[in-house]
Every structure is written in structure tokens, then in C-alpha cells.
Amino acid sequence: MLVLNKNMPVVDELKDDIYIKLKDTKFSSSEKSKKILILNLMPNKVETEYHLLRLLQENDSSSSIEPFFLKLSTHNYKNIDNKYLDEFYVTLEDLKKIEIDAAIITGAPLEKIEFEEVTYWNELKKIFEFIDNLKSTIFICWGSQAALHYFHGIKKYEYSKKKFGIFQHKCEAITDLFNNISESDLKIPHSRYTYIKREEVENTRELKILLSDEENEPVIVRERNKIYISGHMEYAKYNLRDEYIRDIKKGIVIEKPENYFLENDINKEPVFSWDSFSREFYKNWLGSI
């Protein structure tokens, strides 16, 4: 069960498929729940809310899941009204009133910018400090690269062309996060221009590679209470299609996403081949916190 502010637009999208307990505020309810902080850095806030909440309802425990979306005070938001953020998103200061259990830090379209040049980098460092002692945090795509850079000094490197599509992966370590997941299901969407080097991860004692891709590149990396994911397990069925169409309309030269459309035909339906892995992974993660 999810505990959500009754006025959030995403409630209408979720209510037919997910059991939701409604509350009147963006702050903590009296509900005994697992409280998950979400720093949503993606341009389309409402869409990303839906993607993540769809997975967070995959919870086997008796505890409900109560998400808290965090806004940045040093960032000028362009794609959403500040009134929306004020009503539904909390601040770092607000977190003093909430006992957060775990967190999710999303990606952001900032891969070609140096971390220290990101306008809200100093605030992001404060958020990293806050989540450092939580039970667990998932970092997604650019969020994972930023966190690896902050906590371990690991660099990001640019591909010659965008990694774009659905890719098969191989398990490198036994972990509770992969319970009830078969090797053939280890598929993840990727949509990024940068990557981290395996040797830099392997040379960092605290880090362990759980999953790698066909080029042996680390894709899921874990340490004590942090999980770094290079791809977008949270993506819904049509995300890559929509990104492809958007970039084509902008005049960006880009190849169609690999291993995604039925029969590799952009006029046919995408194959939602990563859905099972994503759901089980998040269910296992929620069970661990």
C-alpha cells in the first residue's frame, strides 16, 4: 500500500491499479510506514513520480510505503510550476520533522556537464550527506554517477555515441536484490552518453559489482547502504519510444533504441522485456529496509 497526498495528480493514474491510503498533507502521516525520500531530478516530474510509485507499491511486507518528494532550493525549475512543488514536495529543512528510512535519487539530463559545474551541486552534496546514514539509497543513471563521484571520486567518461535501448546483463554476485529473478530477465533500459570504468570501481574497496553488461561495464554496484544503477529500471513501456521521437523532432541525429521494438520495427509496439526484473528488484529492495 502507498500513502500519498490525496491531491497529487498521480493518484488518479494509480488508484485503479494500486491500493492507496490518502493523506491531507505532504508531511508525515500517523501511518506506521516505510518512509522513502525521492529526489526527482528528471525534467518531467509527474511522469517520473508515476514510474517510481508503480514500483514502490511492489511491497511484500505489512508496512505501507510513504514517499516524500524532495525539491531543491537552489535550482530554477523550468518544466513545472513552483506552486506544484510547494504543495507536494518537501525541503531539506522539512526533513528534520520526518524519520526517513531510505531514499531514491533519480537521473538528470546533465551528463555532459562536469559535476562541479552543475548549478545545484553544493545542495546535492548536502543531500548526499543526509542520506549517507539511511538504511539504503538507490541512485539512478546520472544520480549514480554523481554519487560515485562524491563518495569515491570515480569519474564519468563519454561514449562515442549514446547508449540507447534495452540490454541484457550478467549477474556477478549473489545478492538478495536478485531473489526470484532469472538470468534471462536481467534486462535494463539505458539512455545515456556517459559511463564509469570497471577498473575504478574494482579499485574501490567498499564497492562490489552486482551486474554488468555485455561489454563488462558495471551497471549495478553496491556498497553497505547504497545501490548505484547506471540504467533506468523504472522506465515504463513507452519511455524510450517517446525519447526517440522527441530527439528526432529536435533534429538530433540518433539511432533507434536497440532491442526494444518488436522485430526492430519502429512502427511496431515496444517489448516491455524489463518489467519483471524491475518489479522484483524493487520488491526485494523494499523488503531489505
C-alpha positions, 0 to 999 in steps of 0.5 A: 500500500502507498500513502500519498497526498490525496491531491497529487495528480498521480493518484488518479493514474494509480488508484485503479491499479494500486491500493492507496491510503490518502493523506491531507498533507505532504508531511508525515502521516500517523501511518506506521510506514516505510518512509522513502525520500525521492529526489526527482531530478528528471525534467518531467516530474509527474511522469517520473513520480508515476514510474517510481510509485508503480514500483514502490507499491511492489511491497511484500511486507505489512508496512505501507510505503510513504514517499516524500518528494524532495525539491531543491532550493537552489535550482530554477525549475523550468518544466513545472510550476513552483506552486506544484512543488510547494504543495507536494514536495518537501525541503531539506529543512522539512526533513528534520520533522520526518524519520526517513528510512531510505531514499531514491535519487533519480537521473538528470539530463546533465551528463555532459556537464562536469559535476562541479559545474552543475548549478545545484551541486553544493545542495546535492552534496548536502543531500548526499550527506543526509542520506549517507546514514539511511538504511539504503539509497538507490541512485539512478543513471546520472544520480549514480554517477554523481554519487560515485563521484562524491563518495569515491571520486570515480569519474564519468567518461563519454561514449562515442555515441549514446547508449540507447535501448534495452540490454541484457546483463550478467549477474556477478554476485549473489545478492538478495536484490536478485531473489526470484529473478532469472538470468534471462530477465536481467534486462535494463533500459539505458539512455545515456552518453556517459559511463564509469570504468570497471577498473575504478570501481574494482579499485574501490574497496567498499564497492562490489559489482552486482551486474554488468553488461555485455561489454563488462561495464558495471551497471549495478554496484553496491556498497553497505547502504547504497545501490548505484544503477547506471540504467533506468529500471523504472522506465515504463513501456513507452519511455524510450519510444517517446525519447526517440521521437522527441530527439528526432523532432529536435533534429538530433541525429540518433539511432533507434533504441536497440532491442526494444521494438518488436522485430526492430520495427519502429512502427511496431509496439515496444517489448516491455522485456524489463518489467519483471526484473524491475518489479522484483528488484524493487520488491526485494529492495523494499523488503531489505529496509 
